[in-house]
Amino acid sequence: MTARDAADEAGAAAAQSVSDTTIDQLRDDALSLARSYGAVSAFDVFRRAKALRSEAEHQRGLTKVPVQQQDLLIVAGQACALLSTAAFDLGALDDSARLARSAALYGEMARFDPLRAYATGSLAICAYFTGRPSEAVRHARTALAYAGLGDTARRRLLSIEARAHGHLGDRERATRALVASTRQDRGERDALHDDVGGEFAFNEERLLMSNGTTALLVGDGAGAEVTARRALDLVSSRPPARQSVSVRGKAAADLAAAQVLRGDLDAAAVTLETVWVIPAEQRVAGLLERTGGLRRALTAPAFRATRVAVTLGEQIEEFGRLSAPRQLGTGSGLLAIEP
């Protein structure tokens, strides 16, 4: 009877598990989606990530095996983090923050701190884009305290913290965090930012692009111009399939803003040619925030009678009107931060 009972219990346990092949496929789907993020529209990412999270949750409901539960929590959490990023890119900031909190909860339940750190960093970004930079600093510092983070994760979070200090106008702290973001070279990796990578990674051009924006926020136009040019050069040096349209567009917008800051509208007009060719479905909220700031700068008294400024302003308005957030009606809540 003991042997029979053991066999029955083993059979019941097997019936309460799912195929490891199914979990492997879901894990590969999450990796593929993260790595293809820059090549497809944010709307398509949102749709695919929503389906992935739903399937991971469905499979989680079919298994009682702890290791499978953990694996599926991580996949669902990665999908939720990508949903948050896609929602942000579409200008739906409240939804993005809500999804980031859900992703952080998945990371907590799975005891997977890299996911918690990524999601908390996303909350920081949402906070300073909605006028709460002090809260953004707190989120970034909370995320930096999580265990098991690699150099890439710390680089991203320090860059986010630097941007938050920039929005606060605190040049000293912004510069300190910015410098620290460039010095994360311990040779440490983690299973999300490095092993999955893609949208979860934070490569050198993304770091340069973000830090160029911070330089603008603290009034360092010369530094912003140098950093944005470096970001653009690095993007151009990549094979075509690895060139990020988003990074190129944002860095070009920052470079144009730095050129406007020193009064060179002709140079800015040339730089913005890189921006105008970005497809409508890839004109994400972060890029629109930058072009919006540039639009305001062009209304300064010194430029009001300048034909170039008028033309650039009209082009910026048309660029935004045709963007995915405006066409989908998701960008109405986007509050641009004044530099």
Rosetta blueprint (number, residue, H / E / L):
1 M L
2 T H
3 A H
4 R H
5 D H
6 A H
7 A H
8 D H
9 E H
10 A H
11 G H
12 A H
13 A H
14 A H
15 A H
16 Q L
17 S L
18 V L
19 S L
20 D H
21 T H
22 T H
23 I H
24 D H
25 Q H
26 L H
27 R H
28 D H
29 D H
30 A H
31 L H
32 S H
33 L H
34 A H
35 R H
36 S L
37 Y H
38 G H
39 A H
40 V L
41 S L
42 A H
43 F H
44 D H
45 V H
46 F H
47 R H
48 R H
49 A H
50 K H
51 A H
52 L H
53 R H
54 S H
55 E H
56 A H
57 E H
58 H H
59 Q H
60 R H
61 G L
62 L L
63 T L
64 K L
65 V L
66 P H
67 V H
68 Q H
69 Q H
70 Q H
71 D H
72 L H
73 L H
74 I H
75 V H
76 A H
77 G H
78 Q H
79 A H
80 C H
81 A H
82 L H
83 L H
84 S H
85 T H
86 A H
87 A H
88 F H
89 D H
90 L L
91 G L
92 A L
93 L H
94 D H
95 D H
96 S H
97 A H
98 R H
99 L H
100 A H
101 R H
102 S H
103 A H
104 A H
105 L H
106 Y H
107 G H
108 E H
109 M H
110 A L
111 R L
112 F L
113 D H
114 P H
115 L H
116 R H
117 A H
118 Y H
119 A H
120 T H
121 G H
122 S H
123 L H
124 A H
125 I H
126 C H
127 A H
128 Y H
129 F H
130 T L
131 G L
132 R L
133 P H
134 S H
135 E H
136 A H
137 V H
138 R H
139 H H
140 A H
141 R H
142 T H
143 A H
144 L H
145 A L
146 Y L
147 A L
148 G L
149 L L
150 G L
151 D H
152 T H
153 A H
154 R H
155 R H
156 R H
157 L H
158 L H
159 S H
160 I H
161 E H
162 A H
163 R H
164 A H
165 H H
166 G H
167 H H
168 L H
169 G L
170 D L
171 R H
172 E H
173 R H
174 A H
175 T H
176 R H
177 A H
178 L H
179 V H
180 A H
181 S H
182 T L
183 R L
184 Q L
185 D L
186 R L
187 G L
188 E L
189 R L
190 D L
191 A L
192 L L
193 H L
194 D L
195 D L
196 V L
197 G L
198 G H
199 E H
200 F H
201 A L
202 F L
203 N L
204 E H
205 E H
206 R H
207 L H
208 L H
209 M H
210 S H
211 N H
212 G H
213 T H
214 T H
215 A H
216 L H
217 L H
218 V L
219 G L
220 D L
221 G H
222 A H
223 G H
224 A H
225 E H
226 V H
227 T H
228 A H
229 R H
230 R H
231 A H
232 L H
233 D H
234 L H
235 V H
236 S H
237 S H
238 R L
239 P L
240 P H
241 A H
242 R H
243 Q L
244 S L
245 V H
246 S H
247 V H
248 R H
249 G H
250 K H
251 A H
252 A H
253 A H
254 D H
255 L H
256 A H
257 A H
258 A H
259 Q H
260 V H
261 L H
262 R L
263 G L
264 D L
265 L H
266 D H
267 A H
268 A H
269 A H
270 V H
271 T H
272 L L
273 E H
274 T H
275 V H
276 W H
277 V L
278 I L
279 P L
280 A H
281 E H
282 Q H
283 R L
284 V L
285 A H
286 G H
287 L H
288 L H
289 E H
290 R H
291 T H
292 G H
293 G H
294 L H
295 R H
296 R H
297 A H
298 L L
299 T L
300 A L
301 P H
302 A H
303 F H
304 R L
305 A L
306 T L
307 R H
308 V H
309 A H
310 V H
311 T H
312 L H
313 G H
314 E H
315 Q H
316 I H
317 E H
318 E H
319 F H
320 G H
321 R H
322 L L
323 S L
324 A H
325 P H
326 R H
327 Q H
328 L H
329 G L
330 T L
331 G L
332 S L
333 G L
334 L L
335 L L
336 A L
337 I L
338 E L
339 P L
